[in-house]
Amino acid sequence: MINSIFRAPLSFFDITPSSRILNRSSTDQSTVDTDIPYRVAGLAFALIQLFSVIFLMSYVAWKIFLLFVIILAISMWYQEYYITTARELARMVGIKKAPIQHHFSESIAGAVTIRSFNQEHRFIVKNLDLIDDYSRVTFHNYATMEWLCARINFLFNLVFFIVLIILVSLPRSAISPSLAGLAATYGLNLNVLQAWVIWNLCNVENKMISVERILQYSKVPSEAPLVIEGSRPEPRWPTNGTIELENLHFRYRPILPMVLKGVTCTFPGGKKIGVVGRTGSGKSTLIQALFRVVDPSEGRILIDGLDICKIGLMDLRSRLGIIPQDPTLFQGTMRTNLDPLNQHSDFEIWEVLSKCHLKEIVRQDPRLLDTPVAEDGENWSVGQRQLLCLARALLKKRKILVLDEATASVDTATDNVIQRTIREETSGCTVITVAHRIPTVIDNDLVLVLNEGKIVEYDSPAHLLSDQSSAFSKLVSEFLRRTTKTDPS
């Protein structure tokens, strides 16, 4: 299951809450590893004892065996009748538990925002509703078990009563009193043993839902192969950085509408291209298609003449650099975040830190490159985190660099540092910038304007700005108006 999840396409994580994955990899896995073996062992032990008692009592009076056969048949009928409902209830218990974990984790992560907007009561009520839903299903799950046990207990108490009557009514010549007493003594445990057998048998049946849920995630479709041995690119690929989009159609899942609709254009190697458009126009989707988050529905993407869908994902993604909108840092040190695979020397790391204006900040800590980085980089500001992502991208020295609205959440000063560093350090590289702030692409060589997944304009910024009726000119005007309203000084 873990291997399947790690190899699942990124779209799987878009539609699957993290709490559901956590629930299956913790609760369900623990059930399979510990609870089911314990229940199976208890069932086997109880069955041995129960059949031993039945054998002993039948040996004393063989007619009792016929009675046991009838009662066991009735018990199995009850158990089959019960398990159909119990299996669905056990499945619902697992389904209702995941939303509680998801809501609880989200409430903790957003506690500051919840308090800021005075929404504590709404979230408490929502949490209680989820707990009520879970408790309701859990109650019925245990109630069905008690329903079964009550009927089985009654049956075996009735059997024991009839057995006692038979043993007492038999003449001394037919059975030794000592044997009759021994059978009756063992029969006293009959009720406990049958309850233990039924309890463990039903528990094993219910816990098998965890096996079913794990197998479901074990069959999650995987991404394309990491490496395709017969179709590996040259070690220095891409050498030019030219990207060709040919009739590109893209959707995230088969049931969803097209996001990119017949995009055809060429990003010349060594040029800086800005991608702009309104929200939902397909800007970030274009970048996801480039990294094969989901393979195109139609068309193809060529990098230096090589179709990216014909090579492995590792060969593709390792040759591209990206600075995401949300800076991603991992718990560890400065060195492990910049160079997790230990492929670069300390000199190279210090060099990129200097280029990103972080060298002096890192030197303030006596641990230098072993300076700790908290989970998600919480001990660094948003601007510093983005600069660290820039340093990581520059350290890889890739021919193609993608900025997915990399400066959307940073201040203007950090934005200027990032833009200046990119201009100075990416000479000869193909730089694709998905722009949130329109001025960041004004000095680019080309600008691609998207709208509803289609190309509206694709030309140099100067040429597009010279036409006041162009879509790019209108976007620039809207941006300037918003900027003026938010900063009247």
C-alpha positions, 0 to 999 in steps of 0.5 A: 500500500505504501509503495502504491501511494508513493507512486500514485499520480499527483491528481490522487492527492488532489481528490483524497484527503490526507486524513483518509490516507493517514487512517488507512496507513495507521488504523487499518494497518494496525488492525491487519498487523495486530488485531486480526492475528489476535482475533484469529488466535482467540478464535482457534483456541475457543473452537478447540475448547468448544469442540472438545466439550461437545465431543465429551458430552456426545461421548457420554450420550451420543444423542446430544451430538444431534442436538448440537448439530441442529443448534450449530446450524441455527447459530451459523444461520444467525451469524450469516444473517448478522454479518451482511449488516455488520460488514457494511456498518464496519465499512461505514465506521471507517468512512465516518472516522476519516472526516473527524481526523481531517476536520480536527487537523484543519482546525488546528492548522487554521486556529489563528484564522478561526479565532481572528474571524470569531468562528470557534462556535461554528467549528465546534458545532461541525466537530460535534456533528462529525463525532455524532455521525461516527458515534451513531454508526459505532453504536449500531455496529456494537448493537448488532453484535449484542443482538447476535450474542443474545440469540446465541446465548439463548440457544446454547443455554437452551441446549445445556438445559436439555442436556441436563434433562437428558443426563438426569433422566438416563438410568444408571445402567446407561451412563456412569454418574461420574461421567454424567457429572463430568459432562455437566461440569464441562457443559457449564463453560459451554455458554462462555465458549460459544460466545467467545467463538461467535465474538471472535468470528464476527470480529475477524469478519468485521476487521477484514474490512481493513484488509479490503480498504488497504487492498483498495489503496494497493491498487491505486494506478501508478504514475508513468515509469520513473525511467524507461530504459529504451528511451532515455534522453542524452545526459546533457539534455536539454541543450537548447531548451526549446519547448514546443506545444502541439495542439495540447489538450489537458484535463485533470480527470476523464470526467472533468472538462478540458482545461487547456484547449488546443494550445499550440506555440513554441518557447524558443530556447534561451528566451524568457517567456511570461504566461499571464491570464485571469484566474482559471485561464490555465496558467498553472495547468500549463506548467503541470502539463510540462512536468507531467502531473497528468499526461495530456489528453491530446497533443504533445510537448516537445523539449529539444525535439523529444516528446516528454511523454516517451521518457521516464518521469525522473528523466524529465523532472530532474532536468527541469527547475521550478520555483513554486508559488508556495515555498517548500522546505523540509525539516532538517538543515540548510544543506539538506534543503538545498542539496538533499542528494549531496551532489554539490560542494560547500563552495557551490552552496555558499555561492548560490546563497550569496547570489540570493542575498542569503549568505550573511543571514546564514553566517549569523548562525555559528552552525553555518550550513548546518543551520536548522530548518523547521518543518515547512521552514517555519523559522524563516520568513516567507520571503527568505523561504522563497529565496531558498527555493530560488537558491535550490533551483540555481544550484541545480543549473537547469537549462529550463527554469519555471517560476509558478507565480513564485513572487505572488506571496512575497513583498516587493523588495523580495520580488525585486531581489528574485527578479534581478537574480533571475535576470543575472543568473539565468542567461542562456536558459529558458525561463517560463514565468507564470505571472501574478504581478504583471510588471514581472513579465514586462522585460521578458522576451515573449508574453503568452496570454491565456483565456479559458485554456486558449491562446489569446495573444503571444508576442513581445511585451512591447508589441502587445503594449503598443496596441491599447486594445490587446488583452495584455494591455487590458491586464496591465491597466487593470493591475495598475488600477488595483495597485493605485487603489490599494496604495493611494500614496 
